[in-house]
Amino acid sequence: MAESRQVTCINTSDRKSAHERIRRIGGRGWTMSQDEAIQEIESGRISFYVSVGGRTVAVVVAKSQYGNKYLKTEADGDQPDNLLSLPECP
């Protein structure tokens, strides 16, 4: 069974950009790059989630129209809004 980790913060390449890109995700005592997180999810070793309004939402791997993998939450449409609303990691 995969280890489960709560994502409580992120780092983006540019928060003001219309094409925001998550570079890192983190939680209590850990951070990792988006690429590392994608590898962990795809391997089944670690699953990630975000707590939103008292409910748990899974973080999943999605693919852009250009074939680039990125992280988003299950409840989101095309934009990873639940992740992007998290504060910056230190």
GUVOMI-576395 format. One line per 10 residues: number of its first residue (from 1); their letters; for each residue x, y, z of N, C-alpha, C. Coordinates in steps of 0.001 Angstrom, whole numbers, plus 524288, in hexadecimal, padded with zeros to 5 digits. Each point is the difference from the previous one (the first is absolute). Layout:
<sites>
NUM = A = X:Y:Z:X:Y:Z:X:Y:Z | ...
</sites>
This chain:
<sites>
1 = MAESRQVTCI = 80346:7FB61:80000:7FCBA:8049F:80000:80373:804DF:80000 | 7FE66:803E3:7FD19:8030A:804C9:7FF7D:7FFE1:80331:80509 | 8045A:80283:80112:80036:803D4:8043C:7FCB0:804A4:7FE4D | 7FD2C:80264:80396:7FCA8:8046F:7FEBE:80227:804E7:8029E | 800A1:8042F:7FCF6:8021F:804E5:80214:7FC6C:80496:7FEB1 | 7FF38:8035E:803D5:7FCE0:804B0:7FF22:8037A:80458:7FDD7 | 7FE37:80270:7FBCE:802B8:80478:7FDAC:7FDC6:804EA:80280 | 80373:80317:80277:7FE3C:804BE:802AB:80273:804F2:7FDC8 | 803D2:7FF5F:7FC68:80275:80496:7FDAF:8023C:7FE95:7FAA4 | 800FC:80403:7FCDA:8022D:7FF40:7FAC5:803F2:8044F:7FEDC
11 = NTSDRKSAHE = 8031F:7FF36:7FBFD:80331:8041F:7FDAD:7FED3:7FFF1:7FA31 | 7FF29:804A2:7FDC2:7FEE0:80064:7FA72:80455:802F8:7FD44 | 8000C:7FF90:7FADF:803F5:802D0:7FD03:7FEBF:805CB:7FFCF | 7FAF7:80177:80002:7FE6F:80578:7FFE3:7FA39:8005F:80153 | 7FEBF:8018B:804C7:7FA86:80034:801AD:7FCC4:803F8:7FCFE | 80253:80401:7FD93:7FD0A:803F4:7FD2D:7FEEF:7FE65:7FA59 | 80292:7FC08:7FE30:7FF63:7FE38:7FAA3:7FAC0:7FD59:7FF2B | 7FDBB:800BE:7FB5C:7FB23:7FD4E:7FEA0:800F9:7FA25:7FF63 | 804DA:7FE8A:7FF16:80162:7FA7F:7FF4E:80343:7FE2F:804A4 | 7FDC7:8007D:804A4:802D2:7FE88:804C6:801B3:7FA56:7FFB8
21 = RIRRIGGRGW = 80498:7FF17:801EC:80240:7FAC0:7FFCF:801F0:7FE97:8056C | 7FE1D:7FBC2:80210:801C8:7FE2B:8051A:8055E:7FD90:7FF54 | 803C4:801E3:80318:80551:7FDD9:7FFDD:800CB:7FC06:8044B | 7FDE7:80134:804B6:800C1:7FC96:80488:7FAEC:7FFBE:80316 | 7FF4E:7FB9F:802BA:7FBC1:7FF7F:803C1:8026E:7FE77:8052E | 7FD33:80105:80442:8022C:7FEA8:80513:7FBD1:7FF55:8041D | 801BC:7FE06:8046C:7FC9C:7FF32:80479:8033B:8004B:804EB | 7FE1A:7FDAE:8041B:802B4:8002F:80502:8052A:7FD0D:7FFAD | 80450:802E6:7FFCA:8053C:7FDB9:80021:801FA:7FDC8:7FADD | 7FD7D:8012E:7FB9D:801D9:7FDF9:7FAFE:7FE8F:803B2:7FB7D
31 = TMSQDEAIQE = 80321:7FFF1:7FBFB:7FEC7:8027E:7FAFB:80253:7FC9D:7FBBF | 7FDCD:8006C:7FB5A:8023E:7FD4D:7FB7D:7FE4E:802C9:7FB0D | 80304:7FF2C:7FBE7:7FEC5:8027B:7FB09:7FB16:7FD93:7FDB4 | 7FD94:802D8:7FC72:7FB6B:7FDE8:7FD5A:80163:7FAEB:7FD2A | 80481:7FFD4:7FD6D:801A0:7FB3F:7FD39:8008F:7FB5E:803B1 | 80249:800EF:804A1:8007F:7FBCE:803E1:7FAA4:7FE23:801CC | 7FC73:803B2:800F8:7FAC1:7FE9B:801C6:7FD21:7FCD4:7FBD5 | 80094:80184:7FB1C:7FD93:7FD16:7FBB4:80218:7FA71:7FFDD | 80520:7FF67:8009A:80258:7FAC4:8000B:7FDE6:7FCB8:80487 | 7FF7D:8025C:8049B:7FE0C:7FD2E:8049B:7FA58:7FE49:7FF38
41 = IESGRISFYV = 7FCBD:8036D:7FDCE:7FA8B:7FE9D:7FF03:7FFB0:7FBA1:7FBF9 | 802D5:8008C:7FBB5:7FFC1:7FC1C:7FBD2:8022E:7FAB2:801A5 | 803C1:80007:80398:8023A:7FB13:801DD:7FC84:7FD61:8041D | 7FC62:80313:8023B:7FCA3:7FDEA:8041C:8026D:80020:80565 | 8049E:80269:80098:8029C:8002D:80516:7FD84:803FA:803B6 | 7FE86:8048F:7FDE7:7FDC9:80422:80347:7FB2F:80232:7FD46 | 7FBDE:800F5:80305:7FB7F:802EB:7FE10:7FFE1:80529:802FB | 7FDF4:803F3:7FD84:7FFC7:80538:80255:7FA59:801CD:80020 | 7FECE:80366:803D2:7FAC0:8022F:80056:80040:80583:8022F | 7FBC1:802E6:7FF26:7FF5A:80547:80208:7FAEF:7FFFB:80315
51 = SVGGRTVAVV = 7FFEA:8028D:8047A:7FB2A:80099:802FD:7FD83:80528:7FE6F | 7FB34:7FFB7:7FDF9:7FD39:80498:7FE1A:7FA9C:80027:8027B | 7FEF1:8040C:802F5:7FADF:8008F:80263:7FE4F:7FB56:80337 | 803AF:7FD9B:802B8:7FEC6:7FB97:8034E:7FFC1:7FAC1:7FD3E | 8010C:7FFE8:7FAF0:8000B:7FAFB:7FD4B:80547:7FF10:7FD77 | 80125:7FB20:7FF09:804FF:7FE76:7FDC1:7FF68:7FF4E:7FA1C | 80392:8026E:7FD19:7FFF3:7FFB7:7FA4C:80547:7FDEC:7FE3B | 7FFF5:7FBEA:7FCD3:804DA:7FD96:7FE2E:802D3:8036D:7FC08 | 8052B:7FFDA:80040:8034B:80284:7FC0A:80130:7FBCE:7FBEF | 7FF34:8014F:7FB10:800B6:7FC43:7FBC5:803A1:80248:7FBD8
61 = VAKSQYGNKY = 801DF:7FC92:7FC9A:80337:8019B:7FB97:7FC68:800D0:7FB5A | 80087:8047C:7FD77:7FD06:80133:7FB47:803D9:80116:7FB9B | 7FE05:80022:7FB46:80357:8010B:7FB80:7FDA9:8047E:7FCE3 | 80347:803E4:7FEBC:7FE2E:80478:7FCF2:7FF12:7FE5A:7FA58 | 7FDAD:80376:7FD01:7FF10:7FED5:7FA76:8050C:7FF40:7FD03 | 80458:801C5:80242:80520:7FF65:7FD82:802F4:7FB3D:80207 | 7FD88:7FCFF:8036F:80261:7FB3A:80202:8034B:800B3:804DD | 8000A:804B0:8024C:80307:800FE:804C1:7FCE0:7FE49:804C3 | 80277:7FD12:8037A:7FD72:7FE45:804C8:80043:80450:8041A | 7FBC7:80065:80313:7FFD1:803CB:8043E:7FC72:7FDE0:80448
71 = LKTEADGDQP = 80029:8029C:80481:7FCC6:7FE6A:8046F:7FB1F:80357:8005D | 7FBA8:7FD8A:80160:7FB24:802C5:8011C:7FCED:7FCB2:803DD | 7FBBD:80222:801FA:7FCB2:7FCE5:80371:7FB71:7FDCE:7FCEC | 7FE00:7FBA7:801D0:7FBAC:7FD59:7FD4E:7FB51:80385:7FF23 | 7FEE2:8035B:803BF:7FB4B:80335:7FFBB:80071:80480:7FC22 | 804B0:80132:7FE30:800C0:8046D:7FC81:7FEB8:7FE97:7FA63 | 7FEDD:80403:7FCEA:7FF60:7FF4C:7FA66:80562:7FFCE:7FD8A | 8012B:803A7:7FC8C:8050F:80009:7FD5B:80446:8029A:80331 | 7FE88:8033F:803B6:803D9:802E9:80303:80080:7FDBD:8057E | 804D9:7FF78:801F1:800C8:7FDE7:8054D:7FF13:80419:80435
81 = DNLLSLPECP = 7FB3C:80231:8004A:7FED0:80452:8037E:800BA:7FEAB:805BA | 7FE78:7FB48:801AF:8009F:7FE96:80583:805BA:8001D:8018E | 8036F:7FE3A:7FC9B:80597:80035:80129:801FE:80596:7FFC3 | 7FE5A:802EF:7FC09:80200:80550:7FF5C:7FE26:803AC:80448 | 7FBE5:7FE90:802CC:7FE28:80357:80443:8031B:7FF2A:80505 | 8035E:7FC07:80029:80323:7FF01:804A5:8044E:8041A:80085 | 801CF:800F3:804D8:8043D:803D3:800C7:80533:7FDFE:7FDE2 | 8039F:80392:7FF5E:8054A:7FEA7:7FE49:802D2:7FCEF:80443 | 802EF:7FC0E:7FE64:8035B:7FD1E:803A3:8049F:80378:8016D | 801F3:7FF85:804C3:80493:80319:8018F:804E0:7FE5F:7FD02
</sites>
